[in-house]
Amino acid sequence: MLAEARGLSAQAAIASALGFIGDARAVDPLVRMLQQGERITDSARGYAAVALGIVADKELLPWNAKLSVGINYRANTTTLTGEGGTGVLDIL
């Protein structure tokens, strides 16, 4: 899917989704994309590399999970959980 995506925003979204899902089955197709050379764009290969880095992240939980430990949701600020999903904890 990432190899066929033509727009940069589509490539970025697909690569981010593959990385954040964290499924190990995505590793082999992403590595194959890196090895395709001229058959895909440099930006698609770059996004595949980013997705591999996200999949291989050493943390078990998303990066923003540490921000929510011990948080008092009654004393919430829009920076943490904003209206319309714009807060730091709303990102994932």
Stockholm file with secondary structure:
# STOCKHOLM 1.0

chainA/1-92         MLAEARGLSAQAAIASALGFIGDARAVDPLVRMLQQGERITDSARGYAAVALGIVADKELLPWNAKLSVGINYRANTTTLTGEGGTGVLDIL
#=GR chainA/1-92 SS CTTTCCSHHHHHHHHHHHHHHCCGGGHHHHHHHHTCGGGSCHHHHHHHHHHHHHHTCSCSSCGGGGGGTTCCGGGCCTTTSCTTSCSGGGCC
#=GC SS_cons        CTTTCCSHHHHHHHHHHHHHHCCGGGHHHHHHHHTCGGGSCHHHHHHHHHHHHHHTCSCSSCGGGGGGTTCCGGGCCTTTSCTTSCSGGGCC
//
